[in-house]
Amino acid sequence: MPRVVSVLHHPIPPLRPGRLAEEDGLGWHFRSARALARYGGYEAIAVRPGINRESTIKVIDNVTVVLTPSINLSPSQRIWKWSHVSTALTELVKDAVKRGFIPYIHEYRALNSELVIRKIIDYPMILQHHGSYPPSGLNLKNSLSLIKEFSKRRRDYYLRKVRGVFFVLNEREKHYLEETLNVDAKVIVRTMAVDFNELKPLSEEEKISVRKNIGISEDAIALITYVGVFGEEFGGIKGTQYLFRILRELRLRFGDKVAMIVTGVGEPYATALRRIGAITYRLLPHRDYVKLVAASDVYLLPATSGYSYGGIGVAIIEALAMGIPVVSPTLRDFPEQDRIKDLGVMTRYVDDEEALREFIGALTYVIENRGRYKPWVIRELARKYYSWESFVNEFNNAVKNL
């Protein structure tokens, strides 16, 4: 039986008191470990820092979930967004690797990930990109920016020494690793996946029921977006700031028939959006969120170029899995460029007024032509690249290259 230890670098607050976040399906370390156990027959450990000085161990969906003790180096998060450091995490992973577990480390530019990589640098490993940027120019006038950039450059030194495989979200990161860093490891464009066995289009009756529960009529034009950025109240890179303008413009054209559902938005922005007629949610259990997506007509994401290393986006993949057409600049990372027209419309990154007008125009086009987008065509195109089965197949191939 193959064995994997899937490593996340930061704590995750639980959705419900007294439960682990993993019990509600949170954390890519856990989701990927569960998929490897379910579809690949792996013995799987999913490990991350906790927020206490004691360890927690629990078996969830045939995955051994471990939370290691940690200390918070920067409670204000002024220096690092993720500031819990866990030396116990590095020791646990090293012990697992010595026992034959394949290390699968999520977001390799993070502090705890660096500590783990340094600890097991003599062993082959699989590293997963989650949207982080490579180092940029040093800003000598901003001390915090300077610290972060030096940290990234220090980590690049260790990335060059890694043996194994990098999974990255897009060609830009692949080019950086191969051409700029000249890493020895193999680099593969491979994003996270979703469960197509759970995410399916709703019947008309189911769609009407979900809409009724949130006060949307069955003949409304329902738009939905997720703009959450973990640990932030305002997802600027996902275009939260543009939603006000977008909704107003669409209301001028379609009247009150347009309903916009915005998820992942915090205060005071949620209140401001509600004032202009949007339906907002801060954080929903995943099963409730995907029902809203499945009951919608169009998924929109007016992302800025700040999201350019984020890949297509898992929320986009979930919408495609449920047959919902998409308007987003991130469709540029879909592997079959000639089939994007069957998924929705790929726009430019929304960085200026002209791009915003183009985005609204593309959204208007999809709304007016939504009948031409076939849910099962959208779903099957996405399944080829973003199902957990496809992920496990690619992971197995990566293991063979270690």
C-alpha positions, 0 to 999 in steps of 0.5 A: 500500500502506498503511503503519503503524508500531506502537509499544510503550513497553517492552522485552520479555524473550525466552522463549528466549535468543538470540531476540527476543520477537517471534519467539515472537509476544510484544508487542501492537505486533508482533501487531497489525502482523502482523495488519495486514500479513496481513489488511490488506496493510499495510507494517508496522514494529513498534518498541519499546525494547531493553535495549542501547545498539545497535539491532536490526532483523529481519523476522519474519512480513513485519513489520520489527521494530526494537529501539531503544537505551534507558537505564534511569532507574529500575532498582529500578522504584520510580518507574516500572514501565516505566523504559527511556527511548529517545529513538531510539524517538521519532526513528525513529517521527517519521522513519517518520511523515514517510515516510507511516507511520500511527503506532499507539501502544500504551498512551498513558499510558506514558513513552515513549509520551508522548515519541513523542506529543509528537514527532509531535503535529502529525500524526494518529495512532491510540492504543491503550488497554491498561488504564491508569487515568486520574489519580485523587486526589493523595495528598500523603503518598505521594511516589511516588504523587504523582509518578505522578499528576502524570505522568498529568495532564501526559500528559492535556494532550497527549492533549487535543491529539491528532488522530486516533482512540483505541481503548479497552478499555471504556466507562469510558475512553471516557467519561473521554476524551470527557466529562472530557478532552473530546478532539478525537480520535474514541474507539472501544471496540476491544480487541486481537484473537486469531487464530481461524484458529489457536485452535480447539476440540480434538477429544475425542481431542486433549483426552484426549491433552493432559490425559494429558500433565499428569496429568489424567484425561479425566473430570476437571472441568478449570478454568484461569486466567491470572493473570499481570500483566506484570512482577509475581509476584502478579496481585492484580487478577486474583484470585490470592489467591482461588484457594486458597479457590475450589479448597478450596470446589470440592473440598468439593463435587466431590471430587478430580474438580476439577483447577485449572490456574493459569498466570502465577503466580510464587513463592512462590504457585505452591508454595503452590497446588501444595500444595493440589493445583493445577497451576501454570506461571509462563510457557508458550510461547503454543502450549502455553498455548492447548492447556491452555485448549482441553483445559479445561472452564471458564475462571475469572477472579475479578478485582477492581475493580482490573481495571475498566479492563482490558476483557474480557481477551485470555485470556478472548477466547482461551478463548471462541475455543476454545469454553470457557465463562467465569466472570468479572466482565469479561464485562460488557465483551462488546458483546452483553449479552443473549448473555452467558448463552451464554458463561458467567456474569458476576459482580460484581468480587470485592472482598469475602467476599460477592462471592467467595461469589457467584463460587464459586456461579457457577462451581459453576453452570457446572460443573454445567451445562457441557453446555448451553454450546455451543463453536461458539456461544461461538466464533462470538459471540466471532469477531464482535468479537475476530477479527483480521479484525474488528480490521483492518476497524475499523483501516481505518475509523479510518485513513479518519477521520485 
